[in-house]
Amino acid sequence: MPDNQGTAKVVLNSANASLLDDPAACEEMAAQMYATLSSVPMQQQDTQSGQQIGAAALYQGSGGTAKCSTVGNSTYVPAQSPVSTAYFVAASGRLNSLNVSNDLSAPVPGALEPSVAAGIGAFASRRAQVAVIPRDGENLYVGTAGSPSSQHSALHGPLKSLSSPSWDGTGTLWVVDSDPASASQVVALTGDGATQIPVTLSGLPSGATVAGLRVAEDGARIALIIDEGGQSRVYVGWVERSGTSTDPG
């Protein structure tokens, strides 16, 4: 979680104590952490401090001083393409688009969730693809934005069990699944939502639950918001993949 200055403290527990001794390598790693953590939606960050992440500092173990830190204008922070259109959920529960150049907004044409749904609770967009979870948290719909739009249910669970959809650059869709009957608290799906990919989480505290996630654009890192007995923490891990593009694992 960010401190009062908006700096996220990232503790690395690697057995290799020299991992951060190279200043350039340390700053590169800090930039990767910053890029991942700063993409976590504001409402999923520390609601007590109310701070948006503006920097990341790396520590080798829980004690001592920071080995290095980086801010948004660091040389190593991945470049972001200019955004011409942004999306948000209006008070009506409909997905709206925002023209960044003139601040004009309009509802996205078509229906991205069934008319019986109580509006959109969470969404993720990637090019023309949109993943939508209604406010009841029972279904994940995957489809395309536009007129007419198309959508289908890719995942179903109990009330309020699904949340926090996130695309990565490979077209993989990630979502939190808090259904006790689910094999994992995180589910990954192919871009069309047709195939679920097994996800194994390791290194989390016993009894911890995943409350939210955001995956890096390159698909190599993932930020997990973890609830440990009422305390929220952000864990950053790497994504190990197996299989092929047609049969991922």
DAGIKA-V910103 format. One line per field, one symbol per residue. ss: DSSP state (A for helix, B for strand, O for the rest). A space follows every 10 residues. Layout:
# DAGIKA-V910103
ss=???
This chain:
# DAGIKA-V910103
ss=OBOOOOBBBB BBOOOOOOOO OOAAAAAAAA AAAAAAAOOO OAAAOOOOOO OOOOBBBBBB OOOOOOOBBB BOOOOOOOOO OOOOBBBBBO OOOOBBBBBO OOOBBBBOOO OOOOOOOOOB BBBBBBOOBB BBBBOOOOBB BBBBOOOOOB BBBBBBOOOO OBBBBBBOOO OOBBBBBOOO OOOOOBBBBO OOOOOBBOOO OOOOOOOOBB BBBBBOOOOO BBBBBBBBOO BBBBBBBBOO OOBOOOOBO
